[in-house]
Amino acid sequence: MTCTTQLYTSKPTAFTHSSDIHEKIIPGLGTSHDSCADTIAGEIMDIYSRVVDFDRKELYYNPSNHPKTLFQRLDQVIALDVDDTTAKAILSSSGFNSAFDAITGFRSHYTAELEIEQANAILKSSDPWQSLKNFAYFQNYIELARTEFRGARLKAGDTVLFLGSGPLPLSLIVLCREHGLKGIGIEQEPDRVELSRRVIERLGLSDQIKIIKGNHLTLPIKEPTDLIMVAAQAEPKDVIFNHLAKATPTGTKISYRIYEKGLRRLLDTFSRYELPKNLKEYQRIRPTPPANNTSVFLSVGYA
């Protein structure tokens, strides 16, 4: 395999190309300095070394460590045209475990910041819907909502509950607007609850969507729901899904999103544990561009 795509750089990046370091991370790599896998591993570890302390304010004053730069670099790495088998080989080493946690934590935090920024832009805009459509990931959510509407066999008037709805509950907004559903968002951060409520009101969807302050322990709720969706950023996933398996009625439909295509699996946190036995997967739909997530559908059965 050879690298045909140049990795992102605003300036030359200081990758660590030591074969000794790569050998410790991924045994067998580092023997060829021209190896695409070796280059990718070096880039991932370089990003990791920068994001592991990304919350330190002084990092923001160094352009190469600025969150936006790191986010762009990460996006380019995961978008490389690497087949699933090779990607799995690169990322399967236990040496990457700490890098996974730091990188997914960074991406989750920065994505939330982008959503907060967009939510505030919607509130200030004279055309809030156009402002929402200008959000870089809007088309991704259109495709994801279409997938989840069909995959969960929903119909207009059904109610979807989204656990971890965040400051800009795009999944609920699109599902309710495009497919005539009702939505309930559960969010544990008070300022995100308030911000998302204001955005929903500004978009004229207060009659269709409501946001509750809470977490997975808030479930089950009194209102009947036709689908429970678990946010990709919701953690800890083992605790959340164990609770859902015990607390939700038999027959309840649950969906979640994973990254399993190529190097995007670097962002996947679902693959590290097994689902409770009474959560039965009944469908898995791979992404259709511009979406990047596979949608997985479960049904609560008997243990």
C-alpha beads as a LAMMPS data file, in Angstrom:
LAMMPS data file: protein, C-alpha beads

303 atoms
302 bonds

1 atom types
1 bond types

-500.0 500.0 xlo xhi
-500.0 500.0 ylo yhi
-500.0 500.0 zlo zhi

Masses

1 110.0

Atoms # bond

1 1 1 0.000 0.000 0.000
2 1 1 1.297 3.475 -0.771
3 1 1 0.145 6.874 0.455
4 1 1 -1.371 8.852 -2.397
5 1 1 -2.899 11.630 -0.279
6 1 1 -0.719 14.267 1.353
7 1 1 -1.583 14.761 4.996
8 1 1 -2.812 18.171 6.129
9 1 1 -0.186 20.748 7.002
10 1 1 -0.422 24.501 7.356
11 1 1 3.299 24.350 8.086
12 1 1 5.580 21.332 8.145
13 1 1 4.416 19.139 11.005
14 1 1 6.806 17.509 13.392
15 1 1 5.873 13.868 12.979
16 1 1 7.830 11.368 14.989
17 1 1 9.115 8.873 12.459
18 1 1 11.255 6.802 14.800
19 1 1 10.846 3.147 13.859
20 1 1 11.545 2.222 17.508
21 1 1 8.544 4.244 18.684
22 1 1 6.292 2.762 15.974
23 1 1 7.482 -0.730 16.793
24 1 1 6.288 -0.207 20.378
25 1 1 2.926 1.087 19.162
26 1 1 2.292 -1.366 16.312
27 1 1 4.644 -4.353 16.185
28 1 1 5.801 -4.937 12.606
29 1 1 5.479 -1.342 11.465
30 1 1 8.426 0.968 11.126
31 1 1 10.537 -1.451 9.111
32 1 1 9.917 0.587 5.975
33 1 1 10.149 4.358 6.109
34 1 1 8.022 4.511 2.961
35 1 1 5.196 2.580 4.556
36 1 1 1.819 4.326 4.326
37 1 1 0.761 2.619 7.539
38 1 1 3.872 3.930 9.268
39 1 1 3.125 7.473 8.108
40 1 1 -0.498 7.257 9.264
41 1 1 0.537 5.860 12.648
42 1 1 3.000 8.728 13.036
43 1 1 0.358 11.324 12.200
44 1 1 -2.145 9.826 14.642
45 1 1 0.412 9.776 17.439
46 1 1 1.489 13.334 16.648
47 1 1 -2.123 14.516 16.875
48 1 1 -2.495 12.562 20.115
49 1 1 0.573 14.217 21.628
50 1 1 -0.989 17.618 20.906
51 1 1 -4.598 16.966 21.978
52 1 1 -3.789 15.091 25.190
53 1 1 -3.362 18.486 26.910
54 1 1 -5.552 20.512 24.560
55 1 1 -7.428 22.156 27.455
56 1 1 -4.294 24.057 28.478
57 1 1 -4.979 27.658 27.409
58 1 1 -1.412 28.326 26.303
59 1 1 -1.807 25.784 23.503
60 1 1 -4.308 28.070 21.776
61 1 1 -1.557 30.596 21.096
62 1 1 0.475 28.092 19.070
63 1 1 -1.090 27.823 15.582
64 1 1 0.045 24.206 15.150
65 1 1 -1.726 23.263 18.390
66 1 1 -4.866 25.337 17.894
67 1 1 -7.996 23.143 18.171
68 1 1 -9.208 24.121 14.691
69 1 1 -5.884 23.064 13.134
70 1 1 -5.868 19.782 15.039
71 1 1 -9.508 19.135 14.122
72 1 1 -8.696 19.664 10.429
73 1 1 -5.704 17.342 10.639
74 1 1 -7.788 14.668 12.330
75 1 1 -10.547 15.019 9.734
76 1 1 -8.037 14.559 6.942
77 1 1 -6.489 11.455 8.501
78 1 1 -9.811 9.674 9.013
79 1 1 -10.913 10.574 5.477
80 1 1 -7.869 8.913 3.849
81 1 1 -8.737 6.244 1.303
82 1 1 -7.616 3.252 3.369
83 1 1 -9.458 -0.056 3.104
84 1 1 -11.171 -1.503 6.190
85 1 1 -8.695 -4.368 6.613
86 1 1 -5.648 -2.099 6.581
87 1 1 -7.322 0.435 8.861
88 1 1 -8.174 -2.298 11.353
89 1 1 -4.570 -3.532 11.293
90 1 1 -3.246 -0.026 11.951
91 1 1 -5.660 0.712 14.784
92 1 1 -5.956 -2.682 16.480
93 1 1 -2.842 -2.380 18.639
94 1 1 -3.375 -1.865 22.368
95 1 1 -0.673 0.791 22.091
96 1 1 -3.299 3.093 20.613
97 1 1 -5.751 2.825 23.540
98 1 1 -4.692 6.039 25.252
99 1 1 -4.617 7.811 21.886
100 1 1 -8.217 6.713 21.167
101 1 1 -9.462 8.166 24.445
102 1 1 -7.657 11.484 24.042
103 1 1 -8.589 11.932 20.369
104 1 1 -12.274 11.028 20.770
105 1 1 -12.475 13.235 23.874
106 1 1 -10.930 16.138 21.977
107 1 1 -13.213 15.679 18.970
108 1 1 -16.310 15.451 21.155
109 1 1 -15.389 18.633 23.009
110 1 1 -14.518 20.577 19.859
111 1 1 -17.661 19.400 18.049
112 1 1 -19.738 20.666 20.977
113 1 1 -17.970 24.032 20.676
114 1 1 -18.859 24.161 16.975
115 1 1 -22.492 23.371 17.816
116 1 1 -22.592 26.111 20.465
117 1 1 -21.164 28.581 17.955
118 1 1 -23.772 27.571 15.351
119 1 1 -26.602 27.654 17.901
120 1 1 -25.713 31.235 18.802
121 1 1 -25.528 32.155 15.111
122 1 1 -29.073 30.779 14.657
123 1 1 -30.352 32.867 17.569
124 1 1 -28.845 36.045 16.081
125 1 1 -29.872 35.387 12.469
126 1 1 -32.795 37.039 10.717
127 1 1 -33.178 33.736 8.815
128 1 1 -32.588 31.005 11.422
129 1 1 -33.311 28.092 9.064
130 1 1 -30.823 29.344 6.491
131 1 1 -28.281 29.772 9.266
132 1 1 -28.843 26.157 10.298
133 1 1 -28.469 24.960 6.702
134 1 1 -25.126 26.776 6.529
135 1 1 -23.753 24.505 9.266
136 1 1 -21.001 22.354 7.756
137 1 1 -22.571 19.052 8.875
138 1 1 -26.206 19.815 8.055
139 1 1 -26.357 17.571 4.965
140 1 1 -24.817 14.704 6.958
141 1 1 -27.727 14.903 9.380
142 1 1 -30.277 14.981 6.562
143 1 1 -28.925 11.634 5.331
144 1 1 -28.604 10.170 8.854
145 1 1 -32.183 11.165 9.689
146 1 1 -33.440 9.494 6.507
147 1 1 -31.530 6.327 7.417
148 1 1 -32.828 6.250 10.975
149 1 1 -36.410 7.010 9.994
150 1 1 -36.409 4.019 7.635
151 1 1 -34.247 1.729 9.749
152 1 1 -36.432 2.117 12.825
153 1 1 -39.571 1.811 10.662
154 1 1 -40.961 5.082 11.999
155 1 1 -43.969 6.963 10.707
156 1 1 -45.164 10.548 10.965
157 1 1 -46.435 11.318 14.466
158 1 1 -44.058 8.874 16.211
159 1 1 -41.910 10.082 19.106
160 1 1 -38.117 9.844 19.153
161 1 1 -36.076 10.316 22.305
162 1 1 -32.453 11.411 21.905
163 1 1 -30.101 10.748 24.827
164 1 1 -27.314 13.340 24.880
165 1 1 -29.000 15.858 22.582
166 1 1 -26.357 18.575 23.092
167 1 1 -26.439 22.345 22.491
168 1 1 -27.719 21.985 18.901
169 1 1 -30.044 18.943 18.709
170 1 1 -29.686 18.523 14.959
171 1 1 -30.889 14.932 14.824
172 1 1 -34.171 15.824 16.498
173 1 1 -34.564 19.033 14.493
174 1 1 -34.133 17.247 11.167
175 1 1 -36.230 14.209 12.089
176 1 1 -39.101 16.372 13.288
177 1 1 -38.925 18.901 10.461
178 1 1 -38.357 16.468 7.581
179 1 1 -40.313 13.437 8.757
180 1 1 -43.106 14.831 10.929
181 1 1 -41.959 13.225 14.193
182 1 1 -42.134 14.451 17.772
183 1 1 -38.878 14.678 19.715
184 1 1 -37.625 14.569 23.281
185 1 1 -34.017 15.461 24.011
186 1 1 -32.244 14.555 27.240
187 1 1 -29.158 16.629 28.046
188 1 1 -27.261 16.799 31.337
189 1 1 -25.421 20.127 30.920
190 1 1 -27.707 22.984 32.122
191 1 1 -26.347 25.656 29.715
192 1 1 -26.745 23.267 26.761
193 1 1 -30.321 22.526 27.825
194 1 1 -31.149 26.233 27.895
195 1 1 -29.362 26.993 24.615
196 1 1 -31.012 24.129 22.748
197 1 1 -34.461 25.154 24.028
198 1 1 -33.903 28.677 22.702
199 1 1 -32.765 27.350 19.316
200 1 1 -35.820 25.097 19.029
201 1 1 -38.084 28.036 19.850
202 1 1 -36.277 30.226 17.301
203 1 1 -36.812 27.542 14.637
204 1 1 -40.510 27.331 15.471
205 1 1 -40.359 23.699 16.661
206 1 1 -41.355 24.096 20.324
207 1 1 -44.616 22.223 19.667
208 1 1 -42.696 19.216 18.330
209 1 1 -39.533 19.058 20.427
210 1 1 -38.906 19.397 24.133
211 1 1 -35.605 19.185 26.013
212 1 1 -35.314 17.607 29.459
213 1 1 -32.375 18.079 31.823
214 1 1 -31.141 14.625 32.799
215 1 1 -29.088 11.608 31.736
216 1 1 -29.580 7.877 31.110
217 1 1 -30.936 7.462 34.655
218 1 1 -33.850 9.706 33.658
219 1 1 -35.132 6.766 31.603
220 1 1 -37.700 5.423 31.369
221 1 1 -39.938 8.473 31.113
222 1 1 -43.745 8.558 31.234
223 1 1 -44.227 9.475 27.586
224 1 1 -44.258 6.478 25.207
225 1 1 -41.369 6.588 22.732
226 1 1 -41.005 4.754 19.438
227 1 1 -37.204 4.994 19.298
228 1 1 -34.429 5.825 21.775
229 1 1 -31.354 7.234 20.074
230 1 1 -28.011 7.319 21.911
231 1 1 -25.616 10.113 20.957
232 1 1 -22.155 9.153 19.723
233 1 1 -20.684 11.409 22.422
234 1 1 -22.734 9.883 25.254
235 1 1 -20.467 8.262 27.857
236 1 1 -19.844 5.892 29.572
237 1 1 -21.471 3.675 26.988
238 1 1 -21.297 0.421 28.954
239 1 1 -23.161 2.032 31.875
240 1 1 -25.714 3.653 29.546
241 1 1 -26.532 0.495 27.603
242 1 1 -26.607 -1.695 30.713
243 1 1 -29.180 0.695 32.176
244 1 1 -31.235 0.730 28.966
245 1 1 -31.215 -3.072 28.900
246 1 1 -32.626 -3.211 32.428
247 1 1 -34.879 -0.171 32.544
248 1 1 -36.672 -0.078 29.190
249 1 1 -39.638 -2.308 28.295
250 1 1 -39.299 -5.363 26.069
251 1 1 -39.716 -4.384 22.426
252 1 1 -38.219 -0.908 22.852
253 1 1 -36.213 0.150 19.796
254 1 1 -32.781 1.703 20.335
255 1 1 -30.363 3.097 17.779
256 1 1 -26.808 4.359 17.891
257 1 1 -24.162 5.429 15.409
258 1 1 -20.718 3.986 14.937
259 1 1 -17.684 4.624 12.773
260 1 1 -16.578 1.445 11.011
261 1 1 -15.432 2.623 7.594
262 1 1 -11.673 2.816 7.066
263 1 1 -9.734 5.027 9.457
264 1 1 -12.958 6.565 10.772
265 1 1 -13.016 3.657 13.217
266 1 1 -10.403 5.682 15.129
267 1 1 -13.390 7.693 16.431
268 1 1 -15.470 4.656 17.403
269 1 1 -15.956 4.049 21.118
270 1 1 -18.646 1.356 20.764
271 1 1 -16.313 -1.445 19.732
272 1 1 -14.638 -1.766 23.127
273 1 1 -17.365 -3.634 24.956
274 1 1 -20.175 -6.090 24.324
275 1 1 -23.819 -5.106 24.418
276 1 1 -26.009 -6.678 27.109
277 1 1 -27.456 -9.974 25.902
278 1 1 -31.052 -8.779 25.820
279 1 1 -30.251 -5.973 23.384
280 1 1 -30.640 -7.661 20.014
281 1 1 -29.279 -6.030 16.872
282 1 1 -31.814 -6.340 14.067
283 1 1 -30.327 -4.050 11.433
284 1 1 -27.123 -2.224 10.525
285 1 1 -27.025 0.338 7.711
286 1 1 -23.685 1.470 6.337
287 1 1 -23.274 5.174 5.520
288 1 1 -24.364 6.832 2.302
289 1 1 -22.351 10.005 1.536
290 1 1 -22.220 12.638 2.900
291 1 1 -22.956 10.703 6.123
292 1 1 -20.003 8.912 7.719
293 1 1 -21.747 6.890 10.419
294 1 1 -23.155 3.387 10.286
295 1 1 -26.560 3.314 12.015
296 1 1 -27.173 0.311 14.274
297 1 1 -30.670 -0.679 15.395
298 1 1 -31.467 -2.768 18.483
299 1 1 -34.567 -4.170 20.107
300 1 1 -34.909 -4.891 23.816
301 1 1 -35.686 -8.594 24.275
302 1 1 -35.456 -11.146 27.048
303 1 1 -32.056 -11.836 28.629

Bonds

1 1 1 2
2 1 2 3
3 1 3 4
4 1 4 5
5 1 5 6
6 1 6 7
7 1 7 8
8 1 8 9
9 1 9 10
10 1 10 11
11 1 11 12
12 1 12 13
13 1 13 14
14 1 14 15
15 1 15 16
16 1 16 17
17 1 17 18
18 1 18 19
19 1 19 20
20 1 20 21
21 1 21 22
22 1 22 23
23 1 23 24
24 1 24 25
25 1 25 26
26 1 26 27
27 1 27 28
28 1 28 29
29 1 29 30
30 1 30 31
31 1 31 32
32 1 32 33
33 1 33 34
34 1 34 35
35 1 35 36
36 1 36 37
37 1 37 38
38 1 38 39
39 1 39 40
40 1 40 41
41 1 41 42
42 1 42 43
43 1 43 44
44 1 44 45
45 1 45 46
46 1 46 47
47 1 47 48
48 1 48 49
49 1 49 50
50 1 50 51
51 1 51 52
52 1 52 53
53 1 53 54
54 1 54 55
55 1 55 56
56 1 56 57
57 1 57 58
58 1 58 59
59 1 59 60
60 1 60 61
61 1 61 62
62 1 62 63
63 1 63 64
64 1 64 65
65 1 65 66
66 1 66 67
67 1 67 68
68 1 68 69
69 1 69 70
70 1 70 71
71 1 71 72
72 1 72 73
73 1 73 74
74 1 74 75
75 1 75 76
76 1 76 77
77 1 77 78
78 1 78 79
79 1 79 80
80 1 80 81
81 1 81 82
82 1 82 83
83 1 83 84
84 1 84 85
85 1 85 86
86 1 86 87
87 1 87 88
88 1 88 89
89 1 89 90
90 1 90 91
91 1 91 92
92 1 92 93
93 1 93 94
94 1 94 95
95 1 95 96
96 1 96 97
97 1 97 98
98 1 98 99
99 1 99 100
100 1 100 101
101 1 101 102
102 1 102 103
103 1 103 104
104 1 104 105
105 1 105 106
106 1 106 107
107 1 107 108
108 1 108 109
109 1 109 110
110 1 110 111
111 1 111 112
112 1 112 113
113 1 113 114
114 1 114 115
115 1 115 116
116 1 116 117
117 1 117 118
118 1 118 119
119 1 119 120
120 1 120 121
121 1 121 122
122 1 122 123
123 1 123 124
124 1 124 125
125 1 125 126
126 1 126 127
127 1 127 128
128 1 128 129
129 1 129 130
130 1 130 131
131 1 131 132
132 1 132 133
133 1 133 134
134 1 134 135
135 1 135 136
136 1 136 137
137 1 137 138
138 1 138 139
139 1 139 140
140 1 140 141
141 1 141 142
142 1 142 143
143 1 143 144
144 1 144 145
145 1 145 146
146 1 146 147
147 1 147 148
148 1 148 149
149 1 149 150
150 1 150 151
151 1 151 152
152 1 152 153
153 1 153 154
154 1 154 155
155 1 155 156
156 1 156 157
157 1 157 158
158 1 158 159
159 1 159 160
160 1 160 161
161 1 161 162
162 1 162 163
163 1 163 164
164 1 164 165
165 1 165 166
166 1 166 167
167 1 167 168
168 1 168 169
169 1 169 170
170 1 170 171
171 1 171 172
172 1 172 173
173 1 173 174
174 1 174 175
175 1 175 176
176 1 176 177
177 1 177 178
178 1 178 179
179 1 179 180
180 1 180 181
181 1 181 182
182 1 182 183
183 1 183 184
184 1 184 185
185 1 185 186
186 1 186 187
187 1 187 188
188 1 188 189
189 1 189 190
190 1 190 191
191 1 191 192
192 1 192 193
193 1 193 194
194 1 194 195
195 1 195 196
196 1 196 197
197 1 197 198
198 1 198 199
199 1 199 200
200 1 200 201
201 1 201 202
202 1 202 203
203 1 203 204
204 1 204 205
205 1 205 206
206 1 206 207
207 1 207 208
208 1 208 209
209 1 209 210
210 1 210 211
211 1 211 212
212 1 212 213
213 1 213 214
214 1 214 215
215 1 215 216
216 1 216 217
217 1 217 218
218 1 218 219
219 1 219 220
220 1 220 221
221 1 221 222
222 1 222 223
223 1 223 224
224 1 224 225
225 1 225 226
226 1 226 227
227 1 227 228
228 1 228 229
229 1 229 230
230 1 230 231
231 1 231 232
232 1 232 233
233 1 233 234
234 1 234 235
235 1 235 236
236 1 236 237
237 1 237 238
238 1 238 239
239 1 239 240
240 1 240 241
241 1 241 242
242 1 242 243
243 1 243 244
244 1 244 245
245 1 245 246
246 1 246 247
247 1 247 248
248 1 248 249
249 1 249 250
250 1 250 251
251 1 251 252
252 1 252 253
253 1 253 254
254 1 254 255
255 1 255 256
256 1 256 257
257 1 257 258
258 1 258 259
259 1 259 260
260 1 260 261
261 1 261 262
262 1 262 263
263 1 263 264
264 1 264 265
265 1 265 266
266 1 266 267
267 1 267 268
268 1 268 269
269 1 269 270
270 1 270 271
271 1 271 272
272 1 272 273
273 1 273 274
274 1 274 275
275 1 275 276
276 1 276 277
277 1 277 278
278 1 278 279
279 1 279 280
280 1 280 281
281 1 281 282
282 1 282 283
283 1 283 284
284 1 284 285
285 1 285 286
286 1 286 287
287 1 287 288
288 1 288 289
289 1 289 290
290 1 290 291
291 1 291 292
292 1 292 293
293 1 293 294
294 1 294 295
295 1 295 296
296 1 296 297
297 1 297 298
298 1 298 299
299 1 299 300
300 1 300 301
301 1 301 302
302 1 302 303
